[in-house]
């Protein structure tokens, strides 16, 4: 049979099949380029040794060969018989190796051509790339240091940097009996600084406020302003989230964060709820030991001068600069390994230092970021060697690479602002059962993954890699199932681990794989740079993260009502496995008693109503003592009400 003139079809097939043999496809193409005397960017000639007409005829020849292979390729028809189905799954012979044929190739390769003409040698390109990275590092860290530099607030000094969830009063048990571990309650003010995005800081576990339980909403209690407008908030209960309260009061913005001044107050009552600035606060009428007000007006003692506390979160301006740099690199860097390494480095530090930092302190960020980068970079190299190089190797569609792979990478890396809005906090049965909308979201995610799986599986069949990939995922699924069967441990698949499991399924060069792979690489970087390497196996208690343990609450005998404002509780016959009992009144720990060595009983609890004509809510929970000191608490009962008329129910 007469074949068209041009390169040997066997040579073309050998170059294409390099994907299966663990070789970088770009290496095979580079060898072809050397043989033809052209220096290539992907497969687009940059410095042709002959005329353009010669190059056009060569492209036509390659096209003829590909057309010939397409005409001679044998693709078994789909069959329902076992042998026929296996033959169909093996794919065509020879395999069809996917390649992204770029739209407007001359325009897409133009920036890289300019770089090639100006820097024709490899060492020159490497020096330029390292210079670009150094430029980004210097500018990025200079801007970051300026943005987080200590700022003086008139009369209050340097603002305290807070997270979106930070509170003065953590919860009833952490603050100890009568809240003594959360002192002081009054006569203290300080300036604070909040990051952006605090509107998304919601409760992820049930939290009791008075007689009701709340979840999946900002922890803001009270805050009704005494007068509308102005730069001073209403009164908030001491366990309200500070930054969410400042956002509720309109003193900071969700997009830019901001600064304010917190003024502690003694115990107050009548924390009225109000909806403002997109946040609905919670109502609580009884007294609480701690409260606070927020303000933006700063003044120096002894002076009449006042000034508004001003600061903002610069992460979006830093991201805009970083996005511009990574886009320029994507359009000009042809080497898959150089492009991936530079983007991985930049995205990692953007996430860990600015977009989603693990801590508010600048120097703590640097310490944590570098501590996680070395092991994270090793995993990144493994990802490139086994997955990414097959997708990016020899790709000359730079615009599509920028939009699909780099754009997807940023979508995954900014997980806090993208996928975190999906109503699934963690992929655990506990979270999916209790979070509103989680089940629907999970169905949509699973449906999307099924569709993507079938699309990718069909492409792997066409490339002749269906059964190797099937064996790989069978081993991965088997490993996950074995881990799930380990007793006394719970399987938790973090989003970075999920990305690692799915990445092998993107190791081909299609537009869909470019997008999926970019998203997964970004998710992995976000997970490890922000949270570190989490364990795939965790104890049930660690998964609860402050939630209910699932223990049986105590059964309490009715109290002796000696007076309308006096109750006496006794606790006979406590179970042998507990060490004592505790009582919460209006969400404050007011009583904790442990058994003595000679008795299984604990002391009676006598309580006088704190304020006349005020309703009070009681909850009871067992206490356990640690051998080395300290205590922990089982689940508390549902609230019981002591009404104003003295009745207890």
MOMOUR-V443495 format. One record per run of one state. SS is the DSSP state (hx for helix, st for strand, lp for the rest). FROM is the first residue (numbers start at 1). TO is the last residue. If there is no record, write none. Layout:
BEGIN
SS&FROM&TO, SS&FROM&TO
END
This chain:
BEGIN
lp&1&8, hx&9&19, lp&20&24, hx&25&36, lp&37&39, st&40&41, lp&42&43, st&44&45, lp&46&51, hx&52&72, lp&73&73, st&74&74, lp&75&81, hx&82&90, lp&91&92, st&93&93, lp&94&104, hx&105&118, lp&119&121, hx&122&148, lp&149&151, st&152&153, lp&154&156, st&157&158, lp&159&159, st&160&161, lp&162&176, hx&177&182, lp&183&188, st&189&194, lp&195&197, hx&198&200, lp&201&206, st&207&209, lp&210&211, st&212&214, lp&215&220, st&221&222, lp&223&231, st&232&232, lp&233&235, st&236&237, lp&238&241, hx&242&249, lp&250&252, st&253&253, lp&254&256, st&257&265, lp&266&267, st&268&268, lp&269&270, st&271&271, lp&272&274, st&275&276, lp&277&278, st&279&280, lp&281&281, st&282&282, lp&283&283, st&284&284, lp&285&287, st&288&288, lp&289&290, st&291&295, lp&296&296, st&297&299, lp&300&305, st&306&308, lp&309&314, hx&315&332, lp&333&335, hx&336&355, lp&356&361, hx&362&392, lp&393&397, hx&398&413, lp&414&414, hx&415&417, lp&418&418, hx&419&421, lp&422&428, hx&429&434, lp&435&437, hx&438&462, lp&463&465, hx&466&484, lp&485&489, st&490&491, lp&492&494, hx&495&506, lp&507&510, hx&511&531, lp&532&536, st&537&538, lp&539&539, hx&540&544, lp&545&559, st&560&563, lp&564&565, st&566&569, lp&570&579, st&580&585, lp&586&587, st&588&594, lp&595&604, st&605&608, lp&609&615, st&616&625, lp&626&630, st&631&633, lp&634&639, st&640&642, lp&643&647, st&648&648, lp&649&649
END
